Amino acid sequence: MFVRGDPDGIVLQPHHNLNQTPQSSVASGLKSGQPLLRPIAVGSECNENYLLPDLLQKSPAHEPMAQHGPHDVIYPQSPSRRGPHSGKPVNCPPGKSISSSSFTPFIDPRLLQISPPQSPVGHSPTSGRPPTNQEPIRGDGHRKGSVVNVNPTNIRPQSDTPEIRKYKKKFNTEILCAGLWGVNLLVGTENGLWLLDRSGQGKVYSLISRRRFQQMDVLEGLNVLITISGKKNKLRLYYLSWLRNKILRNDPEVEKRQGWTSVGDLEGCVHYKVVRYEKIKFLVIALKNAVEVYAWAPKPYHKFMAFKSFGSLPQRPLSVDLTVEDGQRLKVIYGSLSGFHAIDVDSGTPYDIYLPTHIQGVIRPHAIIILPNSSGMEVLVCYEDEGVYIDTYGRITKETVLQWGEMPASVAYLQSNQVMGWGDKAIELRSANTGNLEGVFMHKKAQKLKFLCERNDKVFFATVQSGGCSQIYFMTLGQNSLFNW
């Protein structure tokens, strides 16, 4: 069931009002209802068929679409293009009712012409050296029985409504990471691994208990879930067939086998990134004072094997990525408390590529984004409340600085070639190529949100509440109708 919310949610604000108190209560807030796990179309009433995004629907004749009063109608809008009636801006689709939401967006009118989303281009290994005398850049100032199906058919029609929903399941510990397995969601917390069944009755299954999961990625083609987990932050692979059997209990042979394996003897892992280039899957890992590069070896090995190792780094890596320049030179890029650095894989030479010396003290690196259509050469590095465009040799490529409206707690690159930042006051959506603001979701009540994962048009994130309950939200960014906004 959908519930009308309370006023503690998020409201629409244009660019220049990002730091102001909202003046309108058009968007209702978030409200959690019955204990059964279902995502709620926050602040709206709708057909039961739409309770979950990827479930088989009932016949459309079962129940008509609920009618909304005028106060429930909100359209994507530009601050400067409104019609004569306060609730209906110019160019709104006739006869279409867009339900109110606690997360209602501002849309940049320039998005009316949207090109298909682009993913970052892959990269490939060979050789190359950094410039010998290069100085680092320094900054200036659906549902019947509960059957888990990891690949159900998605026949839910596209919607023109803004969609940010939340699951009713409340986790009594902090959610640290998540990954999509088919349409279902694997969730890693401070004390275990869970599966949210988005293809059955919306049940929650405990898969592994009393183990901390810091980071994860589902590699379905390899039948593995890669994780940083445990007290010692080990890099461990869990077999998806073993995890599936923990729910279905229908394969005694799988149950007898060990369900996981370690990647080398690595402990104290801080961060990792899986990078695909052509048919090669690389795994680059940040450790306390080192970076390791592994590559996937297919059968008969069927595991990640050591490829390169770089120890005794001058800066402690906190985030890491891998790129290939012009399909030839493999390079590691990592962020530290002092800035961003690169390692030429062939020579093993580390060098600085950006040091924001205009910031006093240490910095927090948020994201390293290898921009598409740049032959692996151009990078957007995000730190604190800024983002700078540089190449892999440390040269500034754009004078533009991506400037968040506030300090984000989490930053993520989306397949739509956009960058999303989660702040205490708002969620911002910006162009990865230009840094321009394209959408804003203002919070009525300050809350810390953390990016979990994304695929196609869905972005999952969670509340960050130390010592309290955490919940998962998801946003639908459809490729039609202004990303469904």
The 8 nearest C-alpha neighbors of each residue, nearest first, counted from 0:
[[1, 2, 47, 50, 39, 44, 45, 37],
 [0, 2, 44, 39, 40, 43, 45, 3],
 [3, 1, 42, 4, 43, 0, 44, 30],
 [2, 4, 42, 43, 1, 5, 30, 27],
 [5, 3, 28, 42, 29, 30, 27, 2],
 [4, 6, 28, 7, 27, 29, 30, 3],
 [5, 7, 28, 27, 8, 4, 24, 443],
 [8, 6, 28, 443, 444, 5, 29, 9],
 [28, 9, 7, 101, 443, 29, 6, 442],
 [8, 442, 10, 101, 102, 441, 443, 440],
 [11, 9, 441, 103, 26, 102, 101, 442],
 [12, 10, 103, 104, 441, 440, 105, 13],
 [11, 13, 16, 441, 105, 17, 10, 14],
 [14, 12, 16, 15, 105, 78, 17, 11],
 [15, 13, 16, 17, 12, 439, 436, 105],
 [14, 16, 17, 13, 18, 12, 19, 404],
 [17, 15, 19, 18, 13, 14, 12, 20],
 [18, 16, 15, 14, 19, 12, 404, 13],
 [17, 19, 16, 20, 404, 424, 15, 405],
 [20, 18, 16, 17, 21, 15, 12, 22],
 [19, 21, 22, 18, 443, 16, 17, 12],
 [22, 20, 23, 19, 10, 443, 12, 24],
 [21, 23, 20, 24, 19, 12, 10, 25],
 [24, 22, 25, 21, 10, 26, 11, 20],
 [23, 25, 26, 27, 22, 6, 10, 21],
 [26, 24, 23, 27, 70, 10, 99, 71],
 [25, 27, 101, 100, 24, 99, 10, 28],
 [28, 26, 101, 6, 4, 42, 5, 100],
 [8, 29, 27, 6, 4, 5, 101, 7],
 [28, 30, 4, 8, 41, 5, 101, 42],
 [29, 31, 4, 5, 32, 28, 2, 3],
 [30, 32, 167, 29, 33, 2, 39, 4],
 [33, 31, 30, 34, 167, 2, 0, 35],
 [34, 32, 35, 31, 167, 36, 0, 37],
 [33, 35, 36, 167, 32, 168, 31, 37],
 [36, 34, 33, 37, 167, 168, 201, 202],
 [37, 35, 167, 168, 201, 166, 34, 202],
 [38, 36, 166, 167, 201, 39, 35, 50],
 [37, 39, 166, 165, 164, 51, 167, 50],
 [40, 38, 164, 41, 165, 1, 37, 166],
 [41, 39, 164, 43, 1, 42, 38, 163],
 [40, 42, 39, 164, 100, 43, 29, 101],
 [41, 43, 3, 4, 100, 27, 99, 2],
 [44, 42, 98, 41, 3, 40, 99, 1],
 [45, 43, 1, 65, 2, 3, 42, 46],
 [44, 46, 65, 64, 47, 43, 1, 49],
 [47, 45, 64, 48, 49, 65, 62, 63],
 [48, 46, 49, 50, 45, 0, 62, 1],
 [49, 47, 46, 56, 50, 57, 141, 51],
 [48, 50, 47, 51, 46, 52, 45, 155],
 [51, 49, 47, 48, 38, 39, 52, 37],
 [52, 50, 141, 49, 53, 54, 38, 37],
 [51, 53, 54, 49, 155, 50, 141, 153],
 [52, 54, 153, 51, 141, 155, 198, 182],
 [141, 55, 53, 198, 51, 52, 56, 153],
 [56, 54, 141, 142, 154, 57, 53, 153],
 [55, 57, 48, 141, 54, 58, 155, 142],
 [58, 56, 59, 48, 55, 61, 60, 141],
 [57, 59, 60, 61, 56, 62, 48, 55],
 [58, 60, 61, 57, 62, 63, 48, 56],
 [61, 59, 58, 62, 63, 57, 64, 46],
 [62, 60, 59, 58, 63, 57, 47, 46],
 [61, 63, 60, 46, 59, 64, 47, 58],
 [64, 62, 65, 46, 61, 60, 59, 66],
 [63, 65, 46, 45, 66, 62, 44, 47],
 [64, 66, 45, 63, 44, 67, 46, 62],
 [67, 65, 64, 68, 44, 45, 96, 63],
 [68, 66, 71, 69, 65, 72, 96, 98],
 [67, 69, 70, 71, 66, 72, 96, 98],
 [68, 70, 71, 72, 67, 86, 73, 96],
 [69, 71, 68, 72, 25, 67, 86, 73],
 [72, 70, 99, 69, 68, 67, 98, 73],
 [73, 71, 97, 69, 70, 98, 96, 99],
 [74, 72, 97, 99, 98, 71, 86, 75],
 [75, 73, 76, 97, 91, 87, 72, 88],
 [76, 74, 484, 106, 105, 104, 73, 77],
 [77, 75, 106, 74, 105, 88, 78, 80],
 [76, 78, 80, 79, 106, 107, 108, 105],
 [79, 77, 80, 13, 76, 81, 105, 12],
 [78, 80, 77, 81, 76, 88, 13, 108],
 [81, 79, 77, 78, 89, 88, 82, 76],
 [80, 82, 88, 89, 79, 83, 87, 85],
 [83, 81, 88, 89, 84, 87, 80, 85],
 [82, 84, 85, 81, 87, 88, 89, 86],
 [85, 83, 82, 87, 86, 88, 81, 89],
 [84, 86, 87, 83, 82, 88, 81, 73],
 [87, 85, 84, 73, 88, 72, 69, 70],
 [88, 86, 84, 85, 82, 89, 91, 74],
 [87, 89, 81, 82, 91, 80, 76, 90],
 [88, 90, 82, 81, 91, 80, 87, 76],
 [89, 91, 92, 88, 82, 93, 87, 81],
 [92, 90, 89, 88, 93, 74, 87, 75],
 [91, 93, 95, 90, 94, 96, 74, 89],
 [94, 92, 95, 91, 90, 96, 87, 89],
 [93, 95, 92, 96, 91, 97, 72, 87],
 [96, 94, 93, 92, 97, 91, 159, 160],
 [97, 95, 72, 98, 94, 67, 73, 160],
 [96, 98, 160, 72, 73, 74, 95, 99],
 [99, 97, 43, 72, 71, 96, 73, 100],
 [98, 100, 71, 26, 43, 73, 42, 72],
 [101, 99, 42, 102, 26, 41, 103, 27],
 [100, 102, 28, 9, 8, 27, 26, 42],
 [101, 103, 9, 100, 440, 10, 163, 104],
 [104, 102, 11, 10, 100, 440, 101, 26],
 [105, 103, 440, 11, 439, 438, 106, 102],
 [104, 106, 438, 439, 13, 11, 76, 12],
 [107, 105, 438, 76, 77, 437, 75, 108],
 [106, 108, 437, 109, 110, 77, 438, 105],
 [109, 107, 110, 111, 106, 77, 76, 437],
 [108, 110, 107, 111, 112, 113, 106, 437],
 [111, 109, 112, 108, 113, 107, 481, 106],
 [112, 110, 109, 108, 113, 481, 107, 480],
 [113, 111, 110, 109, 114, 108, 481, 115],
 [114, 112, 110, 111, 115, 481, 109, 116],
 [113, 115, 116, 112, 117, 110, 415, 478],
 [116, 114, 117, 113, 415, 478, 416, 414],
 [117, 115, 415, 416, 414, 114, 118, 478],
 [116, 118, 416, 415, 414, 115, 119, 371],
 [119, 117, 414, 120, 371, 416, 116, 415],
 [118, 120, 371, 370, 121, 369, 117, 372],
 [121, 119, 371, 118, 372, 122, 375, 374],
 [120, 122, 276, 275, 119, 277, 123, 323],
 [121, 123, 323, 276, 322, 326, 375, 120],
 [124, 122, 326, 323, 327, 276, 329, 125],
 [125, 123, 329, 328, 327, 323, 126, 326],
 [126, 124, 328, 327, 329, 123, 345, 127],
 [125, 127, 328, 345, 327, 329, 124, 128],
 [128, 126, 328, 345, 343, 129, 125, 346],
 [127, 129, 343, 130, 346, 126, 345, 348],
 [128, 130, 131, 392, 343, 127, 350, 133],
 [131, 129, 133, 132, 128, 392, 134, 127],
 [130, 132, 133, 129, 128, 134, 350, 392],
 [131, 133, 130, 134, 129, 135, 350, 392],
 [134, 132, 130, 131, 135, 392, 393, 129],
 [133, 135, 132, 136, 393, 351, 352, 137],
 [136, 134, 352, 351, 353, 393, 137, 133],
 [137, 135, 353, 393, 352, 354, 394, 134],
 [136, 138, 354, 355, 356, 353, 135, 139],
 [139, 137, 355, 356, 357, 354, 136, 140],
 [140, 138, 357, 137, 356, 355, 358, 136],
 [139, 357, 138, 358, 356, 355, 137, 359],
 [54, 142, 55, 51, 56, 53, 198, 199],
 [143, 141, 199, 200, 54, 55, 144, 198],
 [142, 144, 145, 200, 199, 146, 141, 55],
 [145, 143, 146, 199, 200, 142, 147, 198],
 [144, 146, 199, 200, 147, 143, 202, 142],
 [147, 145, 199, 144, 148, 198, 200, 143],
 [146, 148, 199, 198, 196, 149, 145, 247],
 [149, 147, 150, 151, 198, 146, 199, 181],
 [148, 150, 181, 182, 180, 183, 151, 147],
 [149, 151, 181, 148, 182, 152, 180, 198],
 [152, 150, 148, 149, 153, 198, 182, 53],
 [153, 151, 154, 150, 53, 55, 54, 155],
 [152, 154, 53, 155, 151, 54, 55, 52],
 [155, 153, 156, 152, 55, 53, 54, 56],
 [154, 156, 153, 53, 52, 157, 54, 56],
 [157, 155, 154, 158, 153, 52, 49, 53],
 [156, 158, 155, 159, 477, 479, 483, 154],
 [159, 157, 160, 156, 483, 477, 161, 480],
 [158, 160, 483, 480, 161, 484, 157, 97],
 [161, 159, 97, 158, 483, 162, 484, 98],
 [160, 162, 484, 483, 159, 163, 103, 97],
 [163, 161, 475, 474, 160, 164, 40, 483],
 [162, 164, 474, 473, 102, 475, 40, 161],
 [165, 163, 40, 39, 41, 473, 472, 38],
 [164, 166, 472, 38, 39, 471, 473, 167],
 [165, 167, 38, 37, 168, 471, 36, 472],
 [168, 166, 36, 37, 31, 169, 38, 165],
 [169, 167, 36, 166, 170, 470, 34, 35],
 [170, 168, 470, 469, 468, 167, 171, 166],
 [169, 171, 469, 468, 172, 470, 168, 173],
 [172, 170, 468, 467, 169, 469, 173, 466],
 [173, 171, 170, 468, 189, 174, 467, 469],
 [172, 174, 188, 469, 189, 175, 465, 464],
 [175, 173, 188, 176, 187, 469, 172, 189],
 [174, 176, 188, 213, 187, 173, 212, 189],
 [177, 175, 187, 451, 214, 174, 186, 213],
 [178, 176, 186, 451, 185, 187, 452, 215],
 [177, 179, 185, 216, 184, 452, 217, 180],
 [178, 180, 184, 183, 181, 182, 185, 217],
 [181, 179, 183, 182, 184, 149, 217, 178],
 [180, 182, 149, 150, 183, 179, 151, 148],
 [181, 183, 180, 149, 179, 197, 150, 184],
 [184, 182, 197, 180, 196, 181, 179, 195],
 [183, 185, 179, 195, 194, 178, 180, 186],
 [186, 184, 194, 178, 177, 193, 179, 195],
 [185, 187, 177, 193, 192, 176, 194, 184],
 [186, 188, 192, 212, 176, 177, 175, 191],
 [189, 187, 174, 175, 191, 190, 212, 173],
 [188, 190, 211, 173, 191, 172, 212, 174],
 [191, 189, 209, 211, 210, 188, 208, 172],
 [192, 190, 208, 210, 207, 188, 209, 211],
 [191, 193, 187, 207, 206, 186, 205, 188],
 [194, 192, 205, 186, 206, 204, 185, 187],
 [193, 195, 185, 204, 184, 203, 196, 186],
 [194, 196, 203, 184, 183, 197, 202, 185],
 [197, 195, 201, 183, 202, 198, 199, 194],
 [196, 198, 183, 201, 199, 195, 182, 53],
 [199, 197, 54, 196, 141, 148, 147, 53],
 [200, 198, 145, 142, 146, 201, 196, 147],
 [201, 199, 145, 202, 142, 143, 144, 198],
 [200, 202, 196, 197, 36, 199, 37, 195],
 [203, 201, 196, 200, 195, 36, 204, 199],
 [202, 204, 195, 194, 196, 201, 205, 193],
 [205, 203, 194, 193, 206, 202, 195, 246],
 [204, 206, 193, 207, 192, 194, 203, 208],
 [205, 207, 193, 192, 204, 245, 208, 242],
 [208, 206, 192, 191, 205, 210, 209, 193],
 [209, 207, 191, 210, 190, 192, 206, 205],
 [208, 210, 190, 191, 211, 207, 189, 229],
 [211, 209, 191, 190, 229, 208, 212, 228],
 [210, 212, 189, 190, 229, 228, 191, 188],
 [213, 211, 228, 187, 188, 214, 227, 189],
 [212, 214, 227, 175, 228, 176, 211, 187],
 [215, 213, 227, 176, 226, 212, 175, 228],
 [216, 214, 226, 225, 176, 177, 178, 227],
 [215, 217, 225, 178, 224, 218, 226, 214],
 [218, 216, 224, 219, 178, 180, 223, 225],
 [217, 219, 223, 221, 220, 224, 222, 216],
 [220, 218, 222, 221, 217, 223, 180, 239],
 [219, 221, 218, 222, 223, 217, 239, 224],
 [220, 222, 219, 223, 218, 301, 224, 238],
 [223, 221, 219, 239, 238, 220, 218, 240],
 [224, 222, 238, 239, 218, 237, 221, 236],
 [225, 223, 217, 237, 236, 216, 218, 238],
 [224, 226, 236, 216, 215, 235, 223, 237],
 [227, 225, 215, 235, 214, 234, 228, 236],
 [226, 228, 234, 214, 232, 233, 213, 212],
 [229, 227, 212, 232, 211, 233, 213, 226],
 [228, 230, 211, 232, 210, 231, 233, 212],
 [231, 229, 232, 211, 228, 210, 233, 267],
 [230, 232, 229, 233, 267, 266, 228, 268],
 [233, 231, 228, 267, 229, 268, 227, 230],
 [234, 232, 266, 227, 228, 231, 265, 235],
 [233, 235, 227, 262, 226, 261, 265, 228],
 [236, 234, 261, 226, 262, 260, 233, 225],
 [235, 237, 225, 260, 259, 224, 261, 223],
 [238, 236, 259, 224, 223, 258, 239, 225],
 [239, 237, 223, 241, 240, 222, 258, 259],
 [238, 240, 242, 222, 223, 241, 243, 237],
 [241, 239, 243, 238, 242, 244, 222, 253],
 [242, 240, 244, 238, 239, 258, 243, 253],
 [241, 243, 239, 245, 244, 240, 238, 206],
 [244, 242, 240, 245, 241, 246, 239, 247],
 [243, 245, 248, 247, 241, 246, 242, 240],
 [244, 246, 242, 243, 248, 247, 241, 206],
 [247, 245, 244, 243, 248, 242, 204, 206],
 [246, 248, 244, 249, 245, 243, 147, 250],
 [249, 247, 244, 245, 246, 250, 251, 254],
 [250, 248, 247, 244, 251, 246, 245, 254],
 [249, 251, 252, 253, 248, 244, 254, 247],
 [252, 250, 254, 253, 255, 249, 248, 244],
 [253, 251, 254, 255, 250, 256, 249, 241],
 [252, 254, 256, 255, 251, 250, 241, 244],
 [253, 255, 251, 252, 256, 250, 241, 244],
 [256, 254, 252, 253, 251, 257, 258, 250],
 [257, 255, 253, 254, 258, 252, 241, 259],
 [258, 256, 259, 255, 254, 260, 241, 253],
 [257, 259, 241, 238, 237, 256, 260, 242],
 [260, 258, 237, 236, 257, 238, 235, 261],
 [259, 261, 236, 235, 237, 262, 258, 257],
 [262, 260, 235, 263, 236, 234, 259, 264],
 [263, 261, 234, 235, 264, 303, 265, 260],
 [262, 264, 265, 261, 304, 305, 234, 303],
 [265, 263, 262, 266, 261, 233, 234, 235],
 [264, 266, 263, 233, 234, 262, 267, 268],
 [267, 265, 233, 268, 232, 231, 264, 234],
 [266, 268, 232, 231, 286, 233, 269, 287],
 [269, 267, 286, 232, 266, 270, 285, 233],
 [268, 270, 285, 286, 317, 267, 287, 271],
 [271, 269, 285, 318, 268, 284, 317, 319],
 [272, 270, 284, 283, 285, 319, 273, 282],
 [271, 273, 283, 320, 282, 274, 319, 284],
 [274, 272, 282, 281, 283, 275, 280, 271],
 [273, 275, 281, 280, 272, 282, 276, 321],
 [276, 274, 280, 279, 121, 281, 277, 273],
 [275, 277, 121, 122, 279, 123, 278, 280],
 [276, 278, 279, 275, 121, 123, 122, 280],
 [279, 277, 276, 280, 275, 295, 123, 281],
 [278, 280, 276, 277, 275, 281, 295, 294],
 [281, 279, 275, 295, 294, 274, 276, 278],
 [280, 282, 294, 274, 293, 273, 275, 279],
 [281, 283, 273, 293, 292, 272, 294, 274],
 [282, 284, 292, 272, 271, 291, 293, 281],
 [285, 283, 271, 291, 290, 270, 292, 286],
 [284, 286, 290, 270, 269, 316, 271, 268],
 [287, 285, 268, 289, 269, 288, 290, 267],
 [288, 286, 289, 315, 267, 316, 285, 269],
 [289, 287, 315, 312, 311, 286, 310, 316],
 [290, 288, 310, 286, 309, 312, 287, 311],
 [289, 291, 285, 309, 284, 286, 308, 310],
 [292, 290, 308, 284, 283, 307, 309, 293],
 [291, 293, 283, 307, 306, 282, 308, 284],
 [294, 292, 305, 306, 282, 304, 281, 303],
 [293, 295, 281, 303, 304, 280, 282, 306],
 [296, 294, 303, 280, 302, 304, 297, 281],
 [295, 297, 302, 301, 300, 303, 294, 304],
 [298, 296, 301, 300, 299, 295, 302, 303],
 [299, 297, 300, 301, 296, 302, 295, 221],
 [298, 300, 301, 297, 296, 302, 295, 303],
 [301, 299, 298, 302, 297, 296, 303, 304],
 [302, 300, 297, 298, 296, 299, 303, 295],
 [303, 301, 296, 300, 295, 304, 297, 262],
 [302, 304, 295, 294, 293, 296, 262, 305],
 [305, 303, 293, 294, 295, 302, 306, 296],
 [304, 306, 293, 307, 292, 294, 303, 291],
 [305, 307, 293, 292, 294, 304, 308, 291],
 [308, 306, 292, 291, 305, 293, 309, 344],
 [307, 309, 291, 290, 292, 310, 306, 289],
 [310, 308, 290, 289, 291, 347, 307, 311],
 [309, 311, 289, 312, 288, 308, 290, 291],
 [312, 310, 288, 289, 313, 309, 314, 315],
 [311, 313, 314, 288, 310, 289, 315, 309],
 [312, 314, 311, 315, 288, 349, 310, 289],
 [315, 313, 312, 316, 335, 288, 337, 336],
 [314, 316, 288, 335, 287, 317, 312, 313],
 [317, 315, 335, 334, 285, 318, 333, 314],
 [316, 318, 335, 334, 269, 315, 270, 285],
 [319, 317, 334, 333, 270, 316, 285, 320],
 [318, 320, 333, 332, 285, 271, 334, 272],
 [321, 319, 332, 272, 331, 333, 283, 367],
 [322, 320, 331, 330, 332, 274, 283, 323],
 [323, 321, 330, 122, 375, 329, 324, 331],
 [324, 322, 122, 329, 123, 328, 375, 326],
 [323, 325, 375, 328, 326, 376, 327, 374],
 [324, 326, 374, 327, 323, 375, 328, 376],
 [327, 325, 123, 324, 323, 122, 328, 374],
 [328, 326, 125, 325, 124, 324, 123, 323],
 [327, 329, 126, 125, 324, 323, 127, 124],
 [330, 328, 323, 124, 344, 125, 322, 123],
 [329, 331, 343, 344, 322, 342, 321, 323],
 [330, 332, 321, 342, 341, 320, 322, 333],
 [333, 331, 341, 320, 340, 319, 321, 330],
 [332, 334, 319, 340, 318, 339, 316, 320],
 [335, 333, 339, 318, 317, 316, 364, 338],
 [334, 336, 316, 338, 337, 317, 315, 339],
 [337, 335, 362, 361, 338, 363, 364, 334],
 [336, 338, 335, 361, 362, 354, 339, 355],
 [339, 337, 354, 335, 353, 334, 336, 355],
 [340, 338, 334, 353, 333, 352, 335, 351],
 [339, 341, 351, 352, 333, 350, 332, 334],
 [342, 340, 332, 331, 350, 349, 351, 333],
 [343, 341, 349, 331, 348, 330, 344, 347],
 [342, 344, 330, 347, 348, 345, 346, 128],
 [345, 343, 347, 330, 346, 329, 342, 331],
 [346, 344, 126, 343, 347, 127, 125, 329],
 [345, 347, 348, 343, 344, 128, 127, 126],
 [348, 346, 344, 343, 345, 342, 349, 309],
 [347, 349, 343, 346, 342, 350, 344, 128],
 [350, 348, 342, 341, 347, 343, 340, 351],
 [349, 351, 341, 340, 342, 352, 348, 129],
 [352, 350, 340, 135, 353, 339, 341, 349],
 [351, 353, 393, 135, 340, 339, 136, 392],
 [354, 352, 136, 339, 135, 137, 338, 351],
 [353, 355, 338, 137, 356, 136, 138, 337],
 [356, 354, 138, 137, 357, 358, 338, 353],
 [355, 357, 358, 138, 354, 137, 359, 139],
 [356, 358, 140, 139, 355, 138, 359, 137],
 [359, 357, 356, 355, 360, 362, 361, 140],
 [358, 360, 357, 361, 356, 362, 355, 337],
 [361, 359, 358, 362, 337, 336, 356, 357],
 [360, 362, 336, 337, 359, 363, 358, 338],
 [361, 363, 336, 337, 364, 383, 360, 382],
 [362, 364, 382, 383, 336, 365, 361, 335],
 [363, 365, 382, 334, 366, 381, 362, 335],
 [366, 364, 382, 381, 410, 363, 409, 383],
 [367, 365, 381, 380, 364, 368, 410, 411],
 [366, 368, 380, 379, 381, 369, 320, 378],
 [369, 367, 379, 378, 370, 366, 380, 412],
 [370, 368, 378, 377, 375, 119, 379, 371],
 [369, 371, 378, 377, 368, 119, 373, 372],
 [372, 370, 119, 120, 373, 118, 369, 117],
 [373, 371, 374, 120, 370, 119, 375, 377],
 [372, 374, 375, 371, 376, 377, 370, 120],
 [375, 373, 325, 376, 372, 324, 326, 120],
 [376, 374, 324, 373, 323, 322, 377, 369],
 [375, 377, 374, 390, 324, 373, 391, 378],
 [378, 376, 390, 373, 370, 389, 375, 369],
 [377, 379, 369, 389, 368, 370, 390, 388],
 [380, 378, 388, 368, 387, 367, 386, 381],
 [379, 381, 367, 386, 387, 366, 378, 368],
 [382, 380, 386, 366, 365, 385, 364, 379],
 [381, 383, 364, 365, 363, 385, 384, 386],
 [382, 384, 363, 385, 406, 362, 364, 381],
 [385, 383, 406, 403, 382, 402, 405, 407],
 [386, 384, 402, 401, 382, 383, 381, 403],
 [385, 387, 381, 401, 380, 400, 382, 379],
 [388, 386, 400, 380, 379, 401, 389, 381],
 [389, 387, 379, 397, 396, 378, 395, 380],
 [390, 388, 395, 396, 394, 378, 393, 377],
 [391, 389, 377, 376, 392, 394, 393, 378],
 [390, 392, 376, 393, 377, 389, 352, 378],
 [391, 393, 390, 394, 352, 129, 130, 133],
 [392, 394, 352, 390, 135, 391, 136, 389],
 [395, 393, 389, 390, 392, 396, 136, 352],
 [394, 396, 389, 397, 388, 393, 390, 398],
 [397, 395, 389, 388, 394, 390, 398, 377],
 [398, 396, 399, 388, 395, 389, 400, 387],
 [397, 399, 400, 396, 395, 388, 387, 389],
 [400, 398, 397, 401, 433, 387, 434, 388],
 [399, 401, 387, 386, 402, 398, 385, 434],
 [402, 400, 386, 434, 385, 387, 399, 403],
 [401, 403, 385, 400, 384, 386, 404, 434],
 [404, 402, 384, 405, 385, 401, 406, 407],
 [405, 403, 17, 402, 406, 18, 384, 427],
 [406, 404, 403, 407, 384, 422, 424, 423],
 [405, 407, 384, 422, 383, 408, 403, 404],
 [408, 406, 422, 421, 409, 420, 405, 384],
 [407, 409, 422, 421, 406, 449, 447, 448],
 [408, 410, 421, 407, 449, 420, 450, 365],
 [409, 411, 420, 419, 365, 366, 421, 407],
 [412, 410, 419, 418, 413, 420, 366, 409],
 [411, 413, 418, 417, 419, 368, 414, 416],
 [414, 412, 417, 415, 416, 418, 411, 453],
 [415, 413, 416, 118, 117, 116, 455, 412],
 [414, 416, 116, 413, 417, 117, 118, 115],
 [417, 415, 414, 413, 431, 117, 116, 118],
 [418, 416, 430, 431, 413, 415, 429, 412],
 [417, 419, 412, 429, 431, 411, 428, 413],
 [420, 418, 428, 411, 427, 410, 429, 412],
 [419, 421, 410, 427, 407, 426, 409, 422],
 [422, 420, 426, 407, 409, 408, 448, 425],
 [421, 423, 407, 425, 424, 408, 426, 406],
 [422, 424, 446, 445, 447, 425, 421, 407],
 [423, 425, 442, 445, 422, 441, 446, 444],
 [426, 424, 441, 422, 442, 440, 423, 427],
 [427, 425, 421, 440, 439, 420, 422, 441],
 [426, 428, 439, 420, 419, 438, 425, 429],
 [429, 427, 419, 438, 437, 418, 436, 439],
 [430, 428, 436, 418, 437, 435, 434, 417],
 [429, 431, 417, 434, 435, 432, 433, 418],
 [430, 432, 417, 418, 434, 416, 433, 429],
 [433, 431, 430, 434, 370, 416, 417, 435],
 [432, 434, 435, 430, 431, 399, 401, 429],
 [433, 435, 401, 430, 429, 431, 432, 436],
 [436, 434, 429, 433, 430, 437, 401, 431],
 [435, 437, 429, 438, 428, 434, 430, 427],
 [438, 436, 107, 429, 428, 106, 435, 430],
 [439, 437, 428, 105, 106, 427, 104, 436],
 [438, 440, 427, 105, 104, 426, 441, 428],
 [441, 439, 426, 104, 425, 102, 103, 11],
 [440, 442, 425, 9, 10, 11, 424, 439],
 [9, 443, 441, 424, 444, 425, 8, 445],
 [444, 442, 9, 8, 7, 10, 441, 445],
 [443, 445, 442, 7, 446, 8, 424, 9],
 [444, 446, 423, 424, 442, 443, 447, 425],
 [447, 445, 423, 444, 448, 424, 462, 442],
 [446, 448, 423, 463, 462, 422, 408, 449],
 [449, 447, 462, 461, 463, 421, 446, 460],
 [448, 450, 461, 460, 409, 462, 451, 463],
 [451, 449, 460, 409, 452, 459, 461, 411],
 [452, 450, 460, 177, 176, 459, 449, 461],
 [453, 451, 459, 178, 458, 177, 450, 460],
 [454, 452, 458, 457, 459, 455, 413, 451],
 [455, 453, 457, 456, 458, 452, 414, 179],
 [454, 456, 457, 414, 453, 476, 477, 415],
 [455, 457, 476, 477, 475, 454, 458, 478],
 [458, 456, 475, 454, 474, 453, 455, 476],
 [457, 459, 453, 474, 473, 452, 475, 460],
 [460, 458, 473, 452, 451, 472, 453, 450],
 [459, 461, 450, 451, 472, 449, 471, 473],
 [462, 460, 471, 449, 448, 470, 472, 463],
 [461, 463, 448, 469, 470, 447, 464, 449],
 [462, 464, 447, 448, 469, 461, 173, 449],
 [465, 463, 467, 469, 466, 462, 173, 468],
 [464, 466, 467, 173, 463, 172, 468, 469],
 [465, 467, 464, 172, 468, 173, 171, 469],
 [468, 466, 464, 465, 171, 172, 469, 173],
 [467, 469, 171, 170, 169, 172, 464, 470],
 [468, 470, 170, 462, 169, 173, 464, 463],
 [471, 469, 169, 461, 462, 170, 168, 166],
 [470, 472, 461, 165, 166, 460, 462, 473],
 [473, 471, 165, 460, 164, 459, 461, 166],
 [474, 472, 459, 458, 164, 163, 460, 165],
 [473, 475, 163, 458, 457, 162, 476, 459],
 [476, 474, 457, 162, 456, 477, 163, 458],
 [475, 477, 482, 456, 483, 457, 474, 478],
 [478, 476, 482, 483, 456, 479, 475, 480],
 [477, 479, 482, 476, 481, 480, 456, 483],
 [480, 478, 477, 482, 481, 483, 157, 159],
 [481, 479, 483, 482, 159, 484, 478, 477],
 [480, 482, 483, 484, 479, 111, 110, 478],
 [481, 483, 477, 476, 478, 484, 479, 480],
 [484, 482, 477, 159, 480, 481, 161, 476],
 [483, 161, 482, 481, 160, 75, 159, 480]]
